[in-house]
Amino acid sequence: MRLAGENPFKTRALEKGAKILSEEPDVIERIKDGSITKIPGIGKGIEEILTEFLENGQSQTRQELIKSLPKGLLELTNVPGLGPSKAKLLIEKLGIESIAELEYACRENRLLDLKGFGVKAQASILEQVQYLNATAGKARYVDIEPKLIEIESLISGTMDSSESFSLTGQVRRKIEVLDQIELLISGTKNTFSKIEKKLITLSKPENNSLPIKIHKCPNEKFGLELFRTTGPEEFVKMIPSASFSNEKSIFENNGLEYIPPELRDDPFSIVLSKNNKLNTLITEKDILGTFHNHSNYSDGINTIEEMVTIASKYEHQYIGITDHSQSAFYANGLKEPALHKQKKEIDSIRKNNSKINVLWGIESDILKDGSLDYPKKLLENFDIVIASVHTRFGLDRETMTKRIIEALKNPATTILGHPTGRLLLGRKAFEIDMEEVIKTAARHKVAIEINANPARLDLDWRWGKLIRDTGAFVAISPDAHSVDGYSDIRFGVTVARKALIPKSQILNTFSYDELKKWLKNRT
């Protein structure tokens, strides 16, 4: 609708509705039983669209809107930074109607003479196109989880009790972005044939599916092949396995504790296993609280009290309420009067709820010069300050690094939020000297966030060694914008485990009293 120039009020209503529904776990059931409009913000118009999608697999209104658009506009606007007006200009002036044509035009310098473009703009568009091409045919782990459940259900109904099946490879190691789904199956030729036929539909490109690779083996080799196919190759080569029939015996006979699949990407897990220190790594039950959560004061859906209630259900000792700061106008960032009102509400909740401690915080934008939103005196009033970059992602490496380091040196900064700004398969990390950022954070006792939103998973687990070596603190955060988003903390735990970061460096494992002491002695 936005691309077609439809009524902006209707467009915003749909965008708001989409956001609300993305946080609802039982949308399909509610469409079927007619209760979808009982969700605040979902009206009859949206209900009709949803019902049509559910019944027909498409929306006639949407199809008509697509037909009304200039050819290629829908595809071109998938390129980050290329808005509708510029995309239309490319179509009208250069006849570009696809991303492939756009890439060719950039390489031929055909954008340089167009109004609103230039050398930098053309280079940026080419870079984004190359990123889109590089990530094509891949999927985020979270997006294929439902497919994995479907596959497991389908296969389990095909095999007899003597045969075995497991997900393996990247999926079993919980790699955040996948290019295929790997399965290991033991059984007869007849079993293999039945399963392959059933999986054909699930792996068709038109179903937005990743390729499914099947490893086959006899029943007696299943344990050995599970170890081998899980990988990664470097890890498998480091542990002799040829003469053993199952994973447990492979580790035991090499003098090792069993190493869970998600830990095997870093060979340091072998050292931890050999020294019986795998128990120093975090599990979900070690999470005693969270820090980065939004309420309906800014761009969250739920009230503060509702967010506190969900944290209580997890039996957490504390929860941080950290709405957006005033510069984040696009997310209804809080100006001072709203802050005072929010503080009063939190004080009231603290008085009436003895089960959980509420930390009053803010997610402060890091401004271009590295300063934070709000004056120093106001920042000092918060229990925690999460400093995050939300704008000007295109700064060069040196400028961006300097910007973030300035924020880390600010005594008010408690946590560096989503430190590289990446969106998995959506936006590259911005240019930054991450090594220098981690070292600076360690020196100034600023925790680095592992943003558990499965679209981010930022900090990347591959920085685990440097985190361990510098002793930098980490804060796992759901970045929840609703009560349903609070459960995303599990993805952050997986990242911390893959990074092999000890519990002693993860703030979420601190009791409330330990956390208060850390906050007090931090500067």
C-alpha atoms as one frame of an Amber mdcrd trajectory, in Angstrom:
protein
   0.000   0.000   0.000   2.865   2.354   0.793   4.492   1.664  -2.570   1.176
   2.278  -4.342   0.704   5.614  -2.579  -2.388   4.495  -0.664  -3.905   6.400
   2.251  -1.073   6.738   4.834  -3.474   6.369   7.786  -4.730   3.013   6.479
  -1.171   1.958   5.754  -0.029   2.787   9.292  -3.030   0.923  10.729  -1.975
  -2.202   8.825   1.651  -1.801   9.912   0.547  -1.489  13.532  -1.728  -4.510
  13.124   1.111  -6.548  11.634   3.354  -5.697  14.570   0.660  -6.663  17.081
  -0.043  -9.968  15.330   3.665 -10.844  15.086   3.692 -11.077  18.872   0.546
 -13.220  19.128   1.151 -17.000  19.410  -2.314 -18.200  18.343  -3.273 -16.015
  15.359  -4.539 -18.846  13.126  -6.747 -20.276  15.879  -8.205 -16.833  16.576
  -8.976 -16.227  12.899 -10.774 -19.576  12.745 -12.875 -19.006  15.886 -13.655
 -15.368  15.026 -11.964 -13.857  18.094  -9.152 -12.060  16.235 -10.855  -8.650
  16.514 -10.825  -8.946  20.295  -7.104  -8.164  20.112  -6.727  -4.369  20.565
  -5.728  -2.742  17.259  -7.180  -5.482  15.033 -10.371  -4.406  13.260 -12.779
  -5.919  10.753 -10.723  -4.845   7.746  -7.644  -6.708   8.946  -9.794  -9.696
   9.907 -11.127  -9.918   6.329  -7.617  -9.842   4.872  -6.397 -12.511   7.294
  -9.374 -14.744   6.639  -8.813 -14.524   2.884  -5.129 -15.388   3.308  -6.051
 -18.368   5.456  -8.716 -19.667   3.046  -7.057 -18.913  -0.318  -3.360 -18.518
   0.425  -3.404 -14.977  -0.961  -5.255 -11.657  -0.848  -7.028 -10.281  -3.903
  -6.468  -6.736  -2.651  -2.744  -7.389  -2.398  -2.603  -8.942  -5.867  -4.361
  -5.905  -7.351  -1.963  -3.555  -5.576   1.009  -5.455  -6.980  -0.437  -5.218
 -10.516  -0.790  -1.452 -10.100   2.908  -0.983  -9.297   5.545  -0.208 -11.937
   7.223  -3.439 -13.028  10.254  -4.168 -10.836   9.357  -1.757  -8.009   8.550
  -4.487  -5.513  11.855  -6.261  -6.170  14.028  -3.124  -6.220  12.735  -1.853
  -2.889  14.098  -5.017  -1.262  17.500  -3.349  -1.528  18.189  -1.645   1.834
  18.385   2.136   1.425  16.582   2.168  -1.905  13.196   3.759  -1.243  10.175
   3.896  -3.572  10.946   7.308  -5.108  14.519   6.405  -6.048  13.470   2.971
  -7.276  10.815   4.566  -9.514  13.438   6.933 -10.895  15.658   3.978 -11.829
  12.736   2.304 -13.582  11.672   5.441 -15.468  15.090   6.793 -16.464  17.200
   3.650 -16.867  14.601   0.914 -17.445  15.950  -1.090 -14.501  13.359  -3.663
 -13.420  15.334  -6.219 -11.413  18.125  -6.444  -8.850  20.352  -8.147 -11.435
  19.891  -5.193 -13.811  20.578  -2.797 -10.948  23.869  -4.513 -10.130  24.949
  -4.302 -13.779  23.996  -0.619 -13.964  26.068   0.142 -10.833  29.102  -1.603
 -12.281  28.650   0.426 -15.478  28.380   3.695 -13.454  24.955   4.455 -14.947
  23.530   5.870 -11.718  26.016   8.727 -11.448  24.106  11.203 -13.626  20.729
  10.646 -11.966  19.398  13.276  -9.585  19.711  12.141  -5.976  22.451   9.640
  -6.721  26.225   9.963  -6.920  29.452   8.044  -6.387  28.759   7.256  -2.715
  25.107   6.356  -3.278  25.971   4.074  -6.196  28.723   2.337  -4.195  26.351
   1.863  -1.255  23.611   0.378  -3.470  26.096  -1.996  -5.120  27.315  -3.119
  -1.694  23.741  -3.808  -0.553  22.965  -5.732  -3.751  26.057  -7.870  -3.241
  24.962  -8.548   0.345  21.501  -9.624  -0.847  23.079 -11.946  -3.407  25.427
 -13.434  -0.806  22.566 -14.201   1.591  20.184 -15.612  -1.030  19.189 -19.212
  -0.375  19.797 -18.916   3.358  17.468 -18.787   6.348  17.637 -17.825   9.994
  17.508 -20.696  12.460  14.422 -19.263  14.147  12.533 -19.171  10.837  13.028
 -22.860  10.113  12.174 -24.102  13.615   8.532 -24.825  12.634   9.791 -26.680
   9.557  12.106 -28.802  11.732   9.185 -29.823  13.944   7.195 -30.734  10.818
  10.078 -32.821   9.464  10.564 -34.665  12.752   6.844 -35.446  12.963   6.736
 -36.658   9.356   9.772 -38.943   9.711   8.907 -40.392  13.123   5.657 -41.744
  11.667   7.529 -43.551   8.890  10.186 -45.480  10.828   9.986 -48.604  12.966
  11.496 -48.953  16.440  14.805 -50.406  15.203  15.562 -47.400  12.993  16.933
 -43.999  14.050  16.702 -40.407  12.929  18.265 -37.079  13.967  18.750 -33.562
  12.705  22.444 -33.036  12.157  25.031 -30.593  10.751  24.438 -26.851  11.088
  20.925 -27.333  12.454  22.065 -29.549  15.305  24.831 -27.081  16.166  22.246
 -24.253  16.146  24.082 -22.057  13.655  22.143 -18.791  13.397  22.010 -18.672
   9.566  21.673 -21.892   7.592  22.035 -22.841   3.941  20.651 -26.379   4.253
  18.851 -28.767   6.589  20.744 -32.002   7.234  19.184 -35.256   8.439  20.763
 -38.539   9.475  18.635 -41.650   8.983  19.427 -45.295   9.667  17.246 -48.016
   8.217  16.422 -49.999   5.106  16.290 -48.886   1.474  12.513 -49.003   1.701
  12.548 -46.599   4.676  14.887 -44.198   2.868  12.642 -44.222  -0.194   9.473
 -43.480   1.820  11.116 -40.597   3.682  12.610 -39.042   0.555   9.184 -39.013
  -1.122   7.595 -37.337   1.893  10.313 -34.689   2.049  10.065 -33.653  -1.623
   7.269 -31.121  -0.991   8.976 -29.685   2.100  12.174 -28.952   0.177  10.680
 -27.288  -2.899  12.053 -23.759  -3.555   8.531 -22.402  -4.106   7.771 -23.305
  -0.483  10.611 -21.001   0.629  12.478 -24.053   1.888  16.146 -24.755   2.328
  17.584 -27.801   0.546  17.293 -30.965   2.652  20.372 -33.184   2.648  19.871
 -36.766   3.849  22.742 -38.832   5.258  22.016 -42.564   5.293  23.677 -45.285
   7.343  23.061 -48.783   8.730  21.578 -48.957  12.236  24.829 -50.031  13.907
  26.697 -46.988  12.536  24.144 -44.366  13.571  25.998 -43.038  16.656  29.310
 -42.729  14.843  27.728 -41.047  11.818  25.796 -38.638  14.052  29.078 -37.469
  15.565  30.732 -37.178  12.173  27.913 -35.402  10.342  27.229 -32.984  13.197
  30.689 -31.514  12.652  32.293 -29.124  12.227  35.094 -30.845  10.369  37.887
 -29.336  12.487  36.239 -30.572  15.700  35.653 -34.082  14.318  39.300 -34.378
  13.253  40.497 -33.514  16.769  38.674 -36.437  18.426  39.431 -40.034  17.310
  36.111 -41.770  16.685  36.454 -44.563  14.120  36.133 -47.524  16.498  33.138
 -46.353  18.546  29.429 -46.899  18.011  27.872 -43.860  19.730  28.681 -40.293
  20.680  28.825 -40.932  24.420  31.521 -43.603  24.058  33.483 -41.412  21.628
  33.850 -38.709  24.272  34.315 -41.109  27.216  37.066 -43.067  25.522  38.932
 -39.841  24.760  38.801 -38.789  28.421  36.200 -36.092  27.774  32.849 -35.011
  29.130  30.080 -35.159  26.530  30.224 -31.917  24.514  26.748 -30.748  23.393
  26.511 -30.047  19.646  26.073 -26.257  19.985  29.475 -26.011  21.717  31.473
 -27.792  19.037  32.156 -24.838  16.728  34.893 -23.562  19.070  37.653 -26.144
  19.745  38.161 -24.543  23.178  35.154 -26.632  24.246  37.506 -29.651  24.167
  39.782 -27.940  26.710  36.796 -27.183  28.955  35.590 -30.763  28.607  38.980
 -32.230  29.438  39.118 -30.120  32.623  35.492 -30.871  33.613  34.533 -27.201
  33.200  31.580 -27.415  30.847  29.425 -26.732  33.906  30.837 -23.196  33.992
  28.747 -22.394  30.904  25.305 -20.868  31.170  21.984 -22.673  30.781  18.494
 -21.170  30.757  17.964 -22.035  34.427  20.944 -19.808  35.334  19.150 -16.660
  34.109  18.111 -14.652  37.174  16.917 -11.535  35.341  16.999  -9.448  32.165
  17.821  -5.848  31.323  16.614  -4.731  27.893  12.808  -4.626  27.735  10.349
  -2.105  26.272   6.883  -1.104  27.429   4.026   0.797  25.814   5.681   4.003
  26.976   7.756   3.810  23.778   7.320   1.134  21.097   6.398  -1.874  23.214
   2.929  -3.415  23.175   2.465  -4.257  26.846   2.318  -2.200  30.027   5.171
  -2.144  32.529   3.099  -4.206  34.943   2.492  -6.845  32.259   6.219  -7.013
  31.511   6.973  -7.376  35.216   4.386 -10.157  35.481   5.955 -12.184  32.668
   9.390 -11.868  34.305   7.820 -13.108  37.561   6.456 -16.164  35.739  10.047
 -16.997  34.761  10.878 -16.675  38.489  13.411 -13.967  37.719  14.718 -11.783
  40.528  14.766  -8.590  38.460  13.722  -7.015  35.175  14.960  -3.864  33.462
  12.458  -1.522  31.814  14.470   0.357  29.194  12.325   2.307  26.771  13.735
   4.415  23.945  15.245   7.829  24.622  13.963  11.122  23.224  16.035  11.143
  19.993  14.296   7.935  18.906  11.216   9.822  17.702  10.474   6.933  15.292
   9.977   4.675  18.330   8.045   7.177  20.465  11.162   7.965  22.513  10.519
   9.389  25.972  10.811  13.103  26.651  11.371  14.246  30.240   7.687  14.558
  31.296   7.066  10.953  30.156  10.148   9.815  32.079   8.871  11.349  35.313
   5.484   9.697  34.797   7.145   6.342  34.108   9.341   6.620  37.200   6.268
   7.199  39.382   4.585   4.129  37.905   7.665   1.982  38.493   7.924   3.222
  42.092   4.291   2.220  42.607   4.903  -1.250  41.154   7.963  -1.653  43.373
   5.858  -0.807  46.428   3.120  -3.313  45.549   5.225  -6.176  44.125   7.758
  -7.734  46.468   8.405 -10.781  44.259  10.611  -9.040  41.693  12.886  -6.013
  41.548  12.236  -3.500  38.760  15.241  -1.641  37.353  14.369   1.735  35.871
  16.482   2.241  32.795  16.655   3.748  29.345  17.893   2.640  25.949  19.753
   5.803  25.102  20.624   6.573  21.505  24.331   7.042  20.910  24.419  10.327
  19.017  26.793  10.950  16.114  29.513  12.427  18.351  29.300   9.552  20.858
  27.312  11.463  23.470  24.126  10.048  24.984  20.591  11.390  25.008  19.602
  13.562  28.015  21.775  15.705  30.287  24.262  14.081  32.670  22.096  14.791
  35.749  19.138  12.978  34.259  21.208   9.991  33.119  22.540   9.568  36.654
  19.008   8.870  37.921  18.595   5.614  35.980  19.487   2.239  37.474  20.850
   1.105  34.107  21.601   2.827  30.800  21.784   0.782  27.599  23.648   2.790
  24.962  22.722   1.820  21.392  23.294   3.007  17.835  20.000   3.417  15.955
  20.951   5.931  13.250  23.784   6.838  10.877  24.841   3.241  10.220  26.895
   4.298   7.202  29.737   6.011   9.075  33.230   4.826   8.183  35.016   2.329
  10.451  37.183   4.894  12.244  34.336   7.357  12.900  31.894   4.664  14.057
  34.494   3.090  16.345  35.337   6.466  17.886  31.612   7.201  18.323  30.983
   3.991  20.251  34.144   4.232  22.346  33.074   7.719  23.461  29.793   6.218
  24.644  31.642   3.420  26.470  33.738   5.989  28.335  30.612   7.784  29.527
  30.207   6.873  33.243  26.429   6.598  32.734  26.711   3.737  30.212  26.010
   0.343  31.789  25.486  -1.850  28.715  26.353  -1.479  25.021  23.197  -2.522
  23.149  23.238  -4.651  19.943  26.882  -3.687  19.384  27.221  -4.138  15.607
  23.695  -3.152  14.515  23.271  -6.220  12.319  19.976  -7.781  11.296  20.488
 -11.365  10.177  19.921 -11.619   6.405  18.593  -8.062   6.508  21.365  -5.622
   7.339  25.113  -6.049   7.556  26.957  -5.112  10.720  28.167  -1.542  10.464
  31.873  -0.898   9.985  33.557  -1.022  13.390  36.770  -2.150  15.113  35.051
  -4.696  17.341  38.285  -5.788  18.968  38.933  -2.254  20.220  35.314  -1.907
  21.347  35.456  -5.120  23.414  38.770  -4.142  25.007  37.438  -0.671  25.861
  34.228  -2.097  27.325  36.294  -4.451  29.513  38.446  -1.564  30.790  35.427
   0.577  31.667  33.314  -2.303  33.036  30.571  -1.758  30.505  28.733  -4.991
  29.691  28.336  -5.917  26.036  24.869  -7.042  25.091  24.046 -10.332  23.468
  20.796  -9.177  21.924  18.663 -12.305  21.949  16.152 -11.104  19.373  16.513
 -13.933  16.814  16.637 -11.371  13.995  19.777  -9.882  15.580  21.762 -12.315
  17.787  24.221  -9.494  18.210  26.963  -9.903  19.670  28.076 -12.678  17.307
  29.229 -15.787  19.209  32.472 -15.812  17.202  33.764 -12.981  19.430  33.686
 -15.393  22.381  37.454 -15.866  22.660  38.131 -12.139  22.943  35.331 -11.757
  25.500  36.859 -14.567  27.559  40.430 -13.277  27.214  39.588  -9.671  28.187
  37.220 -10.619  31.000  34.551  -8.363  29.503  31.087  -8.663  30.999  28.095
  -9.715  28.919  24.370  -9.040  29.368  21.935 -11.357  27.582  18.824  -9.363
  26.674  15.561 -10.340  24.989  15.049  -6.755  23.737  11.420  -7.648  24.369
   8.731  -5.391  22.924   5.964  -7.605  24.295   5.404 -10.335  26.864   5.785
 -12.926  24.100   9.146 -11.453  23.075  10.476 -12.104  26.588  10.972 -15.784
  25.724  13.617 -14.825  23.136  16.100 -14.954  26.000  16.621 -18.636  25.050
  18.275 -17.629  21.772  20.701 -15.396  23.666  21.603 -18.265  25.985  22.504
 -20.350  22.930  24.772 -17.553  21.664  26.527 -17.297  25.047  26.980 -21.074
  25.136  28.397 -21.164  21.606  30.771 -18.363  22.628  31.839 -20.490  25.642
  31.543 -17.468  27.935  31.692 -18.491  31.614  28.751 -17.686  33.873  31.022
 -15.449  35.969  31.150 -12.960  33.066  27.395 -12.951  32.392  25.410 -10.388
  34.389  22.160 -12.356  34.108  23.620 -15.018  36.432  24.137 -12.432  39.195
  21.638 -12.370  42.043  19.917  -9.035  42.562  22.255  -8.230  45.473  25.303
  -9.174  43.401  24.040  -7.041  40.535  23.516  -4.030  42.801  27.069  -4.428
  44.095  28.437  -4.674  40.533  26.543  -1.554  39.481  27.793   0.356  42.528
  31.446  -0.627  42.116  31.525  -0.403  38.324  32.978   3.113  38.094
